Amino acid sequence: MTLTPSLLRSLLSTGSAGLGPSADMLCASLGSTLSTRASKRRRPLPSSSSYSTSSGSSSKPPPTTTLVDPKTYMTDLLQQTDRTSYLISHFFPQPHHHLPYLALRAFNAELAQIRESVSNEILGRIRMGWWRDAIRALYASVEHSRGGGGEARRVPAHPVLKALHTALLDPVLQTTPSAGLLQSEHHLQAIISAREDDLASSASAPSLDSIERYAERTSSRLAYLELDLLGVRDEQMDEVCSHIGKARGLANLLASIPFHARMMTRSGGGSKDGQRRLTLPQEYLIKRDVVEEEVYRLGPDAPGLRDAIFDTATRANDYLISARTALSRAQFPGAKVPAVLYPVLVGAVPAQHYLKRLEGVNFDVFEPGLQVSGWKLSWALWRTSRTGRF
């Protein structure tokens, strides 16, 4: 029997009364997943890692983007480059949190595309500089609009910036303990800086420490922004999000290995790092005596490769365990995780889901099925959105 969104809705409505809109969100995300899995291979989680598979266009908005509805633009962008974040967006409540979440993830997707879409580092830095100046202008404009003084600066007419501008001026978000995203400029600028620093990365294998620091500056920062968006300021949750971000960053790295191992310099230009590269931690490559050329030639059959992948996956899983432990230690009223935090915790599910599937194929990252997002991921996301458990 084929599982379809209509069948799932029927099962949910008869077997789990009272699920309400969440069931509809799950069915919507499942319908989108089921309709595309047969026709298009999913790109492996580029949104939170320097090891992105995206190779999109310039981050500077072409003339056509200025006329596009922000939600349409961001939804299309995430469906193409970061489908996992698109699915997660269904669990950020309407009307005040959904669009800002799309904006944060689309902002990250725009930055993630830059490295693979420029012909040299200088052009990449120019585009990063454009985003840095745009975010600075955005916050200055909002501060001026709220009567806080400062310079009235023109914000570039980019759909992502328009959505962020709307979120910053949302009076409902401004009244939360975190004031929404009003005090979050440093997180956005930190993500830009991390992406810019990555432009200068060499083709040699990175160290485990550099990978985890990068994950903290990107994936974890995005989780901190989600906390701000939901109105939460809590050091205990910062620790949880730090662990989740590192787990997600390591999982993204593993998912991107096939892309980078097969990458060749594009004719007529291409990125300066267009050559193949192995992005596993150098400590694990040395420990397992992995030879890069054998990986490029033999793929999953390269001696020691699966062991090095196992080591990296274990490290990612350790961070998920640390996140659960930190969450269990957190002191919440009523000794229960508040439901407002559930959407942030959903962010741990993609890494957990990928690692479990990776184990199921004996740590063969080249297995084509790993690149396809099935209905089980949507189900796992929905379950965490209802329970807060992952």
ZITA-V444604 format. One line per field, one symbol per residue. ss: DSSP state (~ for helix, > for strand, _ for the rest). phi: phi as a letter, one per 20 degrees, with the letter a starting at -180 (. if undefined). burial: + if it has 9 or more other ideal C-beta (glycine too) atoms within 8 Angstrom, else -. A space follows every 10 residues. Layout:
# ZITA-V444604
ss = ???
phi = ???
burial = ???
This chain:
# ZITA-V444604
ss = ____~~~~~~ ~~~~~_____ ~~~~~~~~~~ ~~~~~~~___ __________ __________ __~~~~~__~ ~~~~~~~~~~ ~_~~~~~~~_ _______~~~ ~~~~~~~~~~ ~~~~~~~___ ~~~~~~~~~~ ~~~~~~~~~~ ~~~~~_____ ________~~ ~~~~~~~~__ ~~~~______ ____~~~~~~ ~~~~~~~~__ _______~~~ ~~~~~~~~~~ ~~~~~~~~~_ ____~~~~~~ ~~~~~~~~~~ ~~~~~~~~~~ ~~________ __________ _~~~~~~___ _~~~~~~~~~ ~___~~~~~~ ~~~~~~~~~~ ~~~~~~~~~_ __~~~___~~ ~~~~~~~~~~ ~~~~~~~~~~ _______~~~ ~___~~~~~~ ~~~~~~~___
phi = .eedgfffff fffedbfnfm gfffffffff fffffdfedb fffekefcbf efefbfegff ffgfffdefg fffffffffe dbffffffgf degeeedfff fgffffgfff ffffgeddeb ffffffffff fffffffgff fffffemenn eedeegedgf ffffffffef ffffefgelm dfddgfffff fffffffffe feffffffff ffffffecff fffffffgge ndcbfffgfg ffffffffff ffgffeggff fdfcfffmpn ffdfffbddf gfffffgdle dgffffedmf efgnfffffg gffffffgff ffffffffef edgmlcffff eggffgfffg fgffffffff dlmefefgff edeefffgff fffffedmdb
burial = ----+-+++- -++-----+- -+++++++++ ++++-++--- -+++++++++ ++++----+- +---++-+-+ +-+++-+++- ++++++++++ ++---+++++ ++++++++++ ++++++++-- +-+++-++-+ ++-+++++++ ++++------ --+-++-+++ ++++++++++ --++-+-+++ ++-++-++++ ++++++-++- +---++++-- ++-+++++++ ++++++++++ ++---+++++ ++++++++++ ++++++++++ +-+------- +--+-+++++ ++-++--+-+ -+-++----+ -+-+++++++ +++-+++-++ -+++-++--+ ------+--- ++++++++++ +++++-+++- +-++++---+ +++-+-++++ +++++--+-+
